[in-house]
Amino acid sequence: MDNMDDIMYSFDVYSSQTRAWRKAVEICQCSSHLYKNKGLFVKGIFYCLTHGDKILMFDVENELALLITVPLPLTQFNSIPEMCIGECDGQLHYVLISEDGLQLWVLEEQYTSLWDLKSSISLDKFEEKNRAFVFNIHEKITAATNSSQWIDPLVFKDGTLFMKMITDIFLFDFEAGKLKMLCNLYQLGQNSMYSPTVLPYTMSLVPLDYI
């Protein structure tokens, strides 16, 4: 029996040929709300993180919706885990920060919930490699009632995690295990303090026009 509290998600598709929007026939039923600003587009498929153990997927070309289960159930953690999704080599990636450390998972196949743990670093090792920026991280994560107030993974792209800690923005290289500070949130404006919009982008030879 369906849960009466489930949310029904519909999808609007834009056609560059007709220059018009239309509503897709497909509808997805989900028990969780979507995270604000934690969605991305990978090889024709839109993914969006939910507040539960699912990732909403919508294949634009085939107009197919699916719920993908995250690698680890969030209820197994004593702390409040923080997570985000991203892309590398055309594959969906999932970043999880908890008392177990920083983990990077990759979705092995589309339309499945089969994940492979690509990289993992413990909190102790993370702090050891980044003492200039991090201290008492294990205590902060396990004691936090809302850890995103001081640590928040925003988006992952090509091996690098874009993340917020307190009021500073960092890049984290999973392979090297090192943080690089970019700027302070105050430099980006007041609206960047909560749920900032982050668009993963890789430099290419295609010029960008700013309007």
Disulfide bonds with the S-S distance in Angstrom:
none
